[in-house]
């Protein structure tokens, strides 16, 4: 068996995955955004429930990475920017499709730090089927009281907030979020509650602070009749503050159900290393939608029951034995929020890894067999309708998961765990692309998965293991695959299970058996071939 330690990507992989690094921006970045880097957002909002409108400000601190005089702020209609001020003076503002150009009276020098105050208002798009379509959610709880939140993974924070809507550029020093709500309600945001203060008569402002970089689509206010309780989790990095915010009449049920959190944190910290946001705490917030991975303020709407709203998405018994939303959205704190794709082209980094955490969690509680059953169950949802990278196919969840499961079979649990730890150490609070993830996995495992990535991420083809028995030998090869595809595969022969190493040309091993079966943990097809 031959393995290559990767010192450089193969020519094929370089062409398939050549994308900017985590300290670079995508080539498609507009000039009006390429010259500045976001340092901090300071956001204040006041929603109006009867009219479903919003007024607010976003004070944006940034650093010029090269000279510039005109910047672009992203914001979707019907939201509008009222004004932009710098050093006490208004700047010129002109509206463009999906945003506003802001002009400075002079060129901002490279390295200069600038703070602008942006006032905005309007009627943000309302979600029809959150979180699957983006928008604000103006709902009511079962007692008829306002219950408001939002989901904007697509198209991003620009749906309601003037910001730099670029996946690669998160505010280096985090943000603050101030939510002004009627005195009868509570405003919950990302990060830590740093205080509440009187607003206009009859209103209260809740102030929240995030110390770490954050995706703009993760920034989320929640407004409702919330109650809260606190729990200290003894984590790998010390005491982790866990806070839970639920609608008041759900507290008793929620306190019982959310005890699962300790188990999932233990599992995820074992596999991936410490929770990535100890400084901001871990928080579950009940929401008027199914769920969303809002960083350090996870949206939870699964009814405090196992499965997905009582449904079994895996088609196996294990899918109803734990809370899908709680596990999946918490997993995104590692993959999606701490490690973030710097382009939606590589969204599988968020969804494929997080989907596979469901398998690791099932394995943690119920054993390897149960975990394998679960992951094979969700493979049935793979469509193979388009390549994962760049297509937006939902296969980024389940087929991405399948690829990671096979890598784990090849390298073993110890090496796979090391690999996840290495990813979360190297790319902690970073934006990355597929090439960098592949490179890290190859270095961590000492094996070359370039063609495995190419096969499962850049094509919609399922590789075929062709085999035939010729006298006292077994011949085998890969077909329906990328050039040079060389993934080892575990098979059953002679009543034993072991790896063979097919290439795209026929290879032979001594074998007196007449039957071959591929191990079920490999997402491939096996076909008995006939002599040429």
N, C-alpha and C positions, 0 to 999 in steps of 0.2 A: 504494500500500500504506500503510495507516494503522496506527501503533503508538501505544500510550498509555504514558506514564511514570506509574508508580503513585505517587500521593500518599496514597491511601486505598483500602481494598478496596471492591469493588463491594458493593451491598446483598446480593446473592446470596452472595458469598464470605464476607461477615461472618456471615451466618446459618449457613453451612455449616461454617465453621472457627472460630467464636468459642470460644476456649479460653483458659485462663489463660496468662500469660507465664512466662518462665523464672525469674522471681523471685517467682512466685506459686504457690500450691498449687491442685490441683484442688478444685472446689467440693464434691466428695464426701468430702474429707478429714475424718476424725472429729475431734471437739473434743479428744479425749484425745491426739491427735497434732499438731493444728494449732498448739499453743502453743509447741512446742519444735523446735529445729533441731539436727541431729546435727553434731558437730564432729569426733569421732574415735572409732574402735573399737580396743580393745586385746584381742585374742582369744587365748586359750590353749586347746588341745584335746589330749586323749589318747584315741585310739581303742583299742578292745579287739577284736582280730581274731576270736578264737573265738566271742564272743557278738554281734558286729556292733553293739556299743554305743559310746556316746561320752559322755565327761564333759568339762566345760570351764567357762570363765568368759569373759564379755564385759564389759570395763570401758568404759562408754559415757560420753563427755563430750558435753554439749550446752549450748546457750544458749537461754534462754527468750525468745521473740520477743514474748510477752505473758504476763500473769500466769496461773499454772496450779498445780494441786495434785495432779492425777491424770493419769498418763500411761499410754499403752497400748504394750506391747511385743508384737510379733507372734512367734508360735512355734506350729508345727503339732504336734499329737499324732502319735505317742506321745512326742515330746520334751517334757520338763517343766522348768520353772524351779524350782530348789531354794530359792533365796533371792535377795533384792535388798538391798544395803546402801548406806548413804549416811552419810558422816562417822562411820564405825565403828558405826553402828546399823542394825538391820534395819528395812526398810520393810514396810508391809502389802501383801500380794499376794493377789489373787483371780483365779481362772482364769475366762476367758471363751472362747467359741468362737474358736479360732485365735489365742489370745493371752492376755495377763495384764494386769490393771489394777494399777498400782503407785501407792500413795498416800503423799504426803509429809506430815509432821506440821504443815507450815505452807505457806502460799502462796509459790511461787517467784516473785520479782519479775521483771518484764520486764527483759531485759539481763543477768540473773544467769547465771553459768556454774556448772554442776553436773556432778559425776561420780558415777556409780553403778556398783557392781560386781554383776554378775548371774551367779549360778552356775546351770548347767544340766546335764542328763544325759538319757539315754534311748536308745532304739533308733530312729534316724532312718529314715524311709521309704527303702526300697531301690528302685533303678531297675530296671525290667524291660527296657526298650528305650532305654537312654540314647543320645543326649541328648534324645530325643523325649519321654520321660516323666522327670520329675524324681526324683532320689533319689541315695543313696549307692551306690557301686559297690564291692562287696567281692569282688574277683576275685584270680586268681593268674596269674603269668606262666607261660611255657612250661616253666619249671623247678620250678613248684609253689610259688614264693615269693609272699607277699602282695603284692598290687598294688591299691591303693585310691585312689579319687578320688570326685568327685561331679559331677552336673549338675543345676542347679536354676533355669534361666531361668524356668521355670514350676513352682511358684508363687513362686519367689524364695528369698532367703536364709533366710526364716522356716521353710523346710523342716527346718533343723537348728540355726539360730542365732537366739537372741533378739535382735531388732533392730527398727528402724523400717522396715518393708517397704513403703516408699513410693518410687515411681520418681523423684519430683521432689526428694527429699532424700537427697543423698549426703554422707558425712562430709567436711566441708570440708578437714580436715587429714589425710585418709587414714586409715591403720590400721596396726597391727602384728599379725602372725599367728605364734604360737608353736605348733609341732607336735612333740609328744613321741611318739617311735617307738622300737621296739627297736633296739639298737645295730647290728644287722645290716642295717638299712634306712635310707633317706634320706627326710626330709620336705621337700618343695618347696612354696613358697607364692608369692603375688604379690609383685612388687617386687624389692627387693634383699636378698640374704642379709647380715644384719648380725652373724651369729655362730651358733655352736652351743655347747651347754654340757651337762654331765652332768645327767641327770635321776635318777629313782630307779634303783637298781641294775639294770643291764642295759638301760637306756633312755637316749636322747639327745634333747635339745630343740633344734630348728632354729628360729631366729628370723628373721623376714622383715619388711621395712618397706615400706609404700607411702606415698609423700609426697603423692600427688594424690588428689582425690576419686575414689570408686570405687562402681559399682553393687553393691548387696549380693548380687546373683546372680552377680557376677563373682568374689567371694571364694571361693578354692578351694584346699584342701590336696591335694597328691599324695603318695602314700607308696609306695615301691617300691625296688628295687635299682638306683638310678640312678647313672649316671656323667655327667660334664659336661665341656664345653669352652667356651672364650670366643672371641669374634671382635669386633674393632673395625670398625664400619661408618662410613665418612666421610660423614656425613649433612649436611643443610642447616643444622642447628643445632650442628654440631661432631661430636665423636666419640660415636657411639651404641654403648653396650655391648650386645652381642648374646650371649646365653647359651643353651646347648642342653642339655637334660637328657633322657637316653634310657635305657631298660633296657640294662644292660651289654652283652649279647650283640648289640645292634643298632648299636653305635657306628660301626663301619666303614661300614656301609651308610648310616647316617644322615648321617655327615659328608659323603659324596659327594652325597647327595640334597639336603640342606638348603642347598647352595650357591645354590639358587634364591632364597633370602631376599634376597640383595643385589640381585637383579634386581627383585623385587617392591617392595622399599623404594625403589629408584630411581624406579620407575614411580609409586608412590603419593605420594612426596614431590614429584615433578614436578606431578602433577595436583592435589594437595590441600594441599601445604605440609608443614612438618616433622612427623615422627612426634610424636604428642601427649604422649608420656611419657618424654622423655629422662631425667628425674630418676629414673625407676623402671627404665629399661632395657627392652629387648625380649627376650622369652624364649619359647622353644618347649619344652613339656614333653610327652613321650610319655605317652599316657593310655590306659586300658582302654575307650575308647569312640571314636567317629569323630572328634569334635572339638567345640570350644566356644570362644567368644571371651573367655575369662577374662583380664581386663585385665592386661597385662604378664606373663602366664604362660599363653599360649595352649595349650589342650588339643589335642594332635595324636595321632590314631590312624588315620592313612591308610596305614600300612604302608610308608611311604617309597617311594611309587610315584605316577605321574601319574594323572589322572582322580579319580574318587571311589571309593575302594576297588577300583580297576581298572575301574570302570564309566564310561561316557560319558553324562553327564546332559544334554548339549546336543543330541545327535543329529547333531553335526557333527564333522569330523575334529579340530577344534581342542580339543575337550573332553578329549582324551587326551594333550595336549601339555604340560600343566602340572598341578601338584598342586592339586586343587580345595580341599581343606581348608586348606592352607597359605595360599593366596591369599585365600579367602573370610574365614577367621577373622582373618587379619591385617588385612584391610580394616575389620573391625569396630573396630579400635583408633581409627579416625577417626570412623566412624559407628556408634554404639552405645555406645562407651566414653567417648570424649571428648565427642562430641555425642550426648546421650541424650534420648530421648523422656520427657517428664515424666508420661506416661500411656501404658499399653499400647494405648490407643485409637489412638495414633499410631505404632505399632510399625513401620509402613512406612518411617519415617525411618531405622531401623536396617537393615532388610532390603532395601528398594528401592535405596537408595544403594549398599550393600555388594554387592548382586547386580550392579549396573551396573559396579562396579569390576572384575568379572571380564571384562567387555567391554573396558574400558580397558586391562587387562593384556594381553589377547589382541592388541589393537591395537598396544600398545607393542612386543611381540615380533615379531608376524607381519604387521602392517600393517592399514590401515583395512578392506580387503575381508574379511580374516579376522575382525576384530572384529565387523563387520556380520553375517557369516555366523553367528558364535557367538550374538549376541544374538537374531537371528531364530530360531535353533534353540531357544532357551529360551522364546521367546514361545509355542511350541506347547504349553507346559505351563500356559498361562493357562486358568483355568476359567471365569471370569466367573460365579461362583456367588453372589457377594455383593459389596457395596461394600467397598473395602479398609479404609476407616476404621471402626473400631469393631466389625468382624465377626470378626476372627481368621482371615480367609481367607488361604490360602497365596498368593493373588494379590499380597499385599504384597511378595513377592519379585519375581516375573516381570513382573507388570503395572506395579508401581512402577518396575522397570527400563525397561520399554517407554516410560513417560511421560518418564523422564529422557533416554532415547535420542532421542526426538523433540525435546525441548527443545534438545539438543545440535545436532541437524540444523538447527534454526531459527536459533540464535544463532551457530553455528560453534565450532570447537575453542578458539580464543583466548578468546572470551567465556565459554565453558562452563568452561574452566580457571579463569578469573578468578572465576567464580561459586563454584566449589568452594573456592578459596582464601578468598574472602570468608566463606563459611559457616564454615570452620574457624578463621578469625580471630575473627569476631564471637561465635561460640558455643563457643569453646575451653573445655573442661571445664565445660560448661553443660548444663542440661536445657531442652528446647525443645518446642514443639508445631508442628503443621502450619502454622498461621497465620504463625508467625514465620519458618519456612523459606520459605514462599511470599513473604513480604514481602522477605526478604533476596535471593531470586532475582530478584524484580522490580526492586529497587533496583540490583542488580549488573548486570543485563542492560539496564535501561531499557525493559523490555517488561512487558506485563501478562499473566501466565499464570494469573490467577484462575480463569477458566472452564476452562482445561485441567486444573488441579488438581481443580476441581469435577467435571468429567466423568469423569476416570480414577480419582479417589479416593473419590467419594461416590455413584457409580452403578456398576452392573455392565453398562452398555450400551456397545457398540462404536459409535462415531460412523460414520454413513454419509454418504459424499460422493455426493450425487445430481447427475447432470450430463446434459445433452442438447445436441445440435447443432441450431441453428436457422439454416439458411442459412449466412451468413458469420459467425456468432457461436457462442460456447460459453456456455451458461448452467449455473450450478452453485450448490449450497447444501449446508449441513450439515443432516442429519436424524438422528433417534434420539439426540438430544443434549440437554444442559441449555439453558435459555433463554440466548440471546445467545452461544452457543458460537462462537468466532471464531479457532480455531487455523489459521494458515497451513499449507499442505501443498504439498510438492514433487511435481510431476507431469511426465510426458513428453508433449509435444505438438510436432508438426512436427519430430520427431527431436531436440528439445532438451529439456533438463530445467530447470525454473524453478519459482518459487513462485507460487501463486495464494492469494487471501485470501477464502475463503468466509465467509459469515455464515449465519444461519438463514433469510434471505430470498434469493430468486434474484438472482444478479449475473451480468453478461455481460461478455465480452471478445471482441474481434474474433478470429476463428479460422476458417480455411478447411480445417482438418483434420477428419477424421471418426473419430478414435480418440484415446482418452486412457488413460494408464496412471499410476497412483499410484506414486511411488517406494517401493520395498520397505521403507524404513526408517521408515515411518509405520504405526502400529497402528490402521488404519481399514479400512472396507469401501467400495468404490466400486461404484455401481449406475447403469447407464444408464437414465435416466428417459424418460417419454413426456410430450408436452405435456398440460397440465391440460385 
